[in-house]
């Protein structure tokens, strides 16, 4: 006999939802504008995180203006006179830098967003601009040579350390200023590359065979299984496997940034493009696996809940009497029970 716990029939859906959640969570990329406060500036202004299509320049300006306001209102009594003077001057420079809006971009680092001291177009980052205005462009370029994509605490350059000591800022405050820049996309390309891997094709074939084997058996008198219950538990397992196989492989779009192919003629100095690759063949196969799995799960669940082919009554609520005093056989009181048939 097989225990027919009807609540087990929701397991395939629970597992599917868990897989979908993990997939969506795993797809999230770090898109914050700053390593210290994230998108606090944008949320403070609009009440919600930025959408994917918000222009990078807008996010950077909002961030720089927000941090400037915070730093201007912090106590400075502990600073020397020189540090106070420099701090005020650099915050004024930061305001003018933000207003100009000539920001760098991530021109080669594989991360989605990354600091860039000086990008290939010559634009310098916010902290780099402050260094440039006080020490000169040549010092900023020397820092860039070794620490182009570094976060502020990672910049190990003597001239930079000396500048920090005199600036009136802490390393943490400079890290708050430093934005993380995205890439400049000059073209979005969508391509469909139909391809089903050997492992997915083989797995789909095995899953389809298992489901077809179950679906071709009579619900009450299966020709392959020794009892209807064993047939339907098998169908539930086969359907769940097929459902999960389809769900895991359904989301197959991949986006990546790449340089333009060699010899490609592009106007206005464009260098990068975003390519989104789809796979319609695998999507169709995944939908088939999901549909076949759901059909088996529904069929198996229906017959398990209705005890198809069994001659005993299904599970249910009943009334009994329980002994409240273990030393008194006559101390019986009515009680509700829930019986599970085997």
C-alpha positions in Angstrom: 0.0 0.0 0.0 1.0 3.6 -0.6 0.4 6.5 1.8 -1.7 8.9 -0.1 -0.9 12.2 1.5 -2.8 14.5 -0.7 -0.8 17.6 0.3 2.3 16.1 -1.4 0.7 17.0 -4.7 1.6 20.7 -4.2 5.3 19.8 -4.0 5.9 20.1 -7.8 4.5 23.7 -7.8 6.5 24.7 -4.7 9.7 23.3 -6.2 9.0 25.1 -9.4 8.4 28.5 -7.7 11.6 28.0 -5.7 13.6 27.4 -8.9 12.0 30.4 -10.6 12.9 32.6 -7.6 16.5 31.4 -7.5 16.8 32.0 -11.3 15.5 35.5 -11.1 17.6 36.3 -8.0 20.7 35.0 -9.7 20.1 37.2 -12.8 20.3 40.4 -10.8 23.4 42.4 -11.5 25.0 45.0 -9.4 23.7 48.2 -11.0 24.1 50.5 -8.0 25.7 53.9 -8.7 27.9 53.9 -5.6 29.7 51.2 -3.6 29.0 52.8 -0.2 25.5 54.2 -0.4 24.2 52.4 -3.5 21.2 54.1 -5.0 20.3 56.1 -1.9 20.4 59.4 -3.8 17.9 58.3 -6.4 15.6 56.7 -3.9 15.8 59.8 -1.7 14.7 62.0 -4.7 12.1 59.7 -6.3 11.1 57.2 -3.6 12.1 54.1 -5.6 15.2 52.6 -7.2 16.1 53.7 -10.7 14.7 51.8 -13.7 17.1 50.1 -16.2 16.4 52.8 -18.8 17.3 55.8 -16.7 20.3 57.6 -18.4 23.6 57.1 -16.7 24.4 60.8 -16.7 21.2 61.6 -14.9 21.9 59.0 -12.2 25.5 60.2 -11.7 24.4 63.9 -11.4 21.7 63.0 -8.9 24.3 61.0 -6.9 27.0 63.7 -6.9 24.5 66.5 -5.9 23.2 64.3 -3.1 26.6 63.4 -1.7 27.8 67.0 -1.9 24.8 68.1 0.2 25.6 65.4 2.8 29.3 66.3 3.0 28.6 70.1 3.3 26.5 69.4 6.4 29.0 67.2 8.3 30.9 68.7 11.2 34.5 69.8 10.4 35.7 71.1 13.9 38.2 68.3 14.0 39.9 69.4 10.8 42.9 71.8 10.5 42.5 75.2 8.9 44.1 73.9 5.6 41.8 70.9 5.5 38.7 73.0 6.1 39.7 75.3 3.3 40.5 72.5 0.9 37.3 70.6 1.8 35.1 73.7 1.0 37.0 74.4 -2.3 36.7 70.7 -3.4 33.0 70.7 -2.7 32.6 73.8 -4.8 34.6 72.1 -7.6 32.4 69.0 -7.2 29.3 71.1 -7.8 30.7 72.6 -10.9 31.9 69.2 -12.2 28.4 67.8 -11.6 26.8 70.7 -13.5 29.1 70.2 -16.5 27.9 66.6 -16.9 31.1 65.4 -18.7 31.4 62.0 -17.0 33.6 59.0 -17.9 32.2 55.5 -18.6 33.2 51.9 -18.2 35.2 51.4 -21.4 36.6 47.9 -20.9 36.0 46.4 -17.4 33.9 43.2 -17.5 31.8 44.3 -14.5 28.4 45.8 -15.4 29.2 48.9 -13.4 32.7 50.0 -12.3 34.7 53.1 -11.3 36.8 54.5 -14.2 39.3 57.1 -13.2 39.8 58.4 -16.8 37.9 56.7 -19.7 39.2 56.4 -23.2 37.3 59.6 -24.3 39.4 61.6 -21.8 36.6 62.3 -19.3 37.7 62.1 -15.7 35.8 60.8 -12.7 34.6 63.0 -9.9 37.4 62.3 -7.4 39.9 62.4 -10.3 38.7 65.8 -11.2 39.4 67.1 -7.7 42.9 65.6 -7.9 43.4 67.1 -11.4 42.3 70.6 -10.2 44.8 70.6 -7.3 47.8 68.5 -8.5 47.5 68.7 -12.3 46.4 66.4 -15.1 49.7 64.6 -15.2 49.3 63.3 -11.6 45.7 62.2 -12.4 46.9 60.3 -15.5 49.7 58.5 -13.4 47.0 57.4 -10.9 44.9 56.2 -13.9 47.8 54.2 -15.3 47.8 51.8 -12.4 44.4 52.2 -10.8 42.0 53.0 -13.6 39.2 50.7 -12.4 40.0 50.7 -8.7 37.7 51.7 -5.8 39.0 54.6 -3.7 40.4 52.4 -0.8 42.3 50.3 -3.4 44.3 53.3 -4.9 47.8 52.9 -3.5 49.6 55.9 -4.9 51.9 58.1 -2.9 50.7 61.4 -4.4 47.1 60.4 -4.0 47.6 59.5 -0.3 49.2 62.8 0.3 46.4 64.6 -1.4 43.8 62.7 0.7 45.5 63.8 3.9 45.3 67.5 2.9 41.8 67.3 1.3 39.7 67.4 4.5 37.9 64.2 3.3 38.2 60.7 4.7 38.6 57.7 2.4 35.1 56.7 3.2 33.8 60.1 2.1 35.7 60.0 -1.1 34.4 56.5 -1.7 30.9 58.0 -1.3 31.6 60.5 -4.0 33.1 58.0 -6.4 30.4 56.7 -8.9 30.4 53.4 -10.6 30.0 53.9 -14.3 28.2 51.8 -16.9 29.2 51.2 -20.5 28.1 53.4 -23.4 26.0 51.3 -25.8 25.8 52.6 -29.3 23.7 49.8 -30.7 21.4 47.0 -29.4 21.6 43.8 -31.5 19.1 41.0 -31.2 20.0 37.6 -32.6 18.3 34.2 -32.5 20.6 31.2 -32.4 18.6 28.0 -32.4 20.6 25.4 -30.5 19.6 22.5 -28.3 22.5 21.0 -26.4 23.1 17.2 -26.4 22.4 17.0 -22.6 19.2 19.0 -22.8 18.0 17.0 -25.8 18.8 13.7 -24.2 17.1 14.8 -20.9 14.0 16.0 -22.7 13.8 12.7 -24.6 14.0 10.7 -21.3 11.4 12.9 -19.6 9.0 12.7 -22.6 9.4 8.9 -22.6 8.7 8.6 -18.9 5.6 10.7 -19.2 4.3 8.9 -22.3 4.9 5.6 -20.5 2.6 6.8 -17.6 0.0 8.4 -19.8 -0.4 5.2 -21.9 -1.3 3.2 -18.8 -5.0 2.7 -17.8 -5.8 4.8 -14.7 -7.6 2.0 -12.9 -5.8 -1.1 -14.4 -2.3 -0.1 -15.5 -0.7 -2.7 -17.7 2.9 -2.0 -16.5 2.5 -1.3 -12.8 1.3 -3.7 -10.1 -1.2 -1.2 -8.7 -3.0 2.0 -9.7 -1.4 3.9 -6.8 2.2 3.0 -7.9 1.3 4.1 -11.4 0.1 7.5 -10.3 3.0 8.1 -8.0 5.3 7.3 -10.9 3.3 9.8 -13.0 3.7 12.5 -10.4 7.4 12.0 -10.3 7.8 11.9 -14.1 5.6 15.0 -14.5 7.6 16.9 -11.8 10.9 16.0 -13.5 9.6 17.2 -16.9 8.1 20.4 -15.4 11.4 21.3 -13.7 13.5 20.5 -16.7 11.3 22.9 -18.8 11.3 25.7 -16.2 15.0 25.6 -15.7 15.7 25.9 -19.4 12.9 28.3 -20.3 14.8 31.5 -19.6 17.6 31.4 -22.1 18.1 35.0 -23.3 21.7 36.1 -22.8 22.9 39.7 -23.1 26.5 40.8 -23.3 28.6 43.7 -24.3 31.1 43.3 -27.1 33.3 45.5 -29.3 32.3 46.0 -32.9 33.7 43.3 -35.2 37.0 44.2 -36.9 36.6 46.2 -40.0 33.0 47.3 -39.1 32.4 50.9 -40.2 30.7 52.9 -37.5 30.2 56.6 -37.3 30.6 58.9 -34.3 33.4 56.8 -32.8 31.1 54.0 -31.5 33.0 51.1 -30.0 30.6 48.9 -28.0 27.3 47.2 -28.7 24.9 45.2 -26.6 24.0 41.8 -28.1 20.9 39.9 -26.9 20.9 36.3 -28.0 17.6 34.2 -28.0 17.1 30.6 -28.6 13.6 29.9 -29.9 14.1 26.2 -30.4 15.0 25.7 -26.8 12.1 27.8 -25.6 9.7 25.7 -27.7 11.2 22.5 -26.3 11.0 23.9 -22.7 7.3 24.8 -23.2 6.6 21.3 -24.4 8.4 19.8 -21.3 6.3 22.1 -19.1 3.0 21.2 -20.7 3.7 17.5 -20.7 4.8 17.6 -17.1 1.7 19.6 -16.0 -0.6 17.1 -17.8 1.0 14.2 -16.0 0.9 16.0 -12.6 -2.8 16.9 -13.0 -3.8 13.4 -14.1 -1.8 11.7 -11.3 -3.1 14.1 -8.7 -6.7 13.6 -9.7 -6.5 9.8 -9.4 -4.4 9.8 -6.2 -6.9 12.1 -4.5 -9.8 9.9 -5.7 -8.1 6.6 -4.9 -8.7 5.3 -8.4 -8.7 1.5 -8.4 -8.8 1.2 -4.6 -11.8 -0.1 -2.7 -11.2 1.7 0.6 -12.6 5.1 1.6 -10.6 8.2 1.2 -9.0 10.2 4.0 -11.3 12.5 6.0 -12.4 14.0 9.3 -14.2 11.7 11.9 -15.3 11.7 15.5 -13.9 9.4 18.2 -13.5 9.3 22.0 -10.3 9.8 23.9 -9.4 8.8 27.5 -8.6 12.0 29.4 -7.4 10.3 32.6 -4.9 7.5 32.0 -5.9 5.9 35.4 -9.7 6.1 34.7 -10.9 3.9 31.8 -14.2 5.6 32.0 -12.9 9.1 31.4 -13.8 9.4 27.7 -14.6 12.6 25.9 -15.5 13.2 22.2 -12.8 14.4 19.9 -12.2 15.1 16.2 -9.8 12.9 14.2 -8.3 13.0 10.7 -7.7 9.7 9.2 -5.2 8.9 6.4 -5.9 5.7 4.5 -3.1 3.4 3.4 
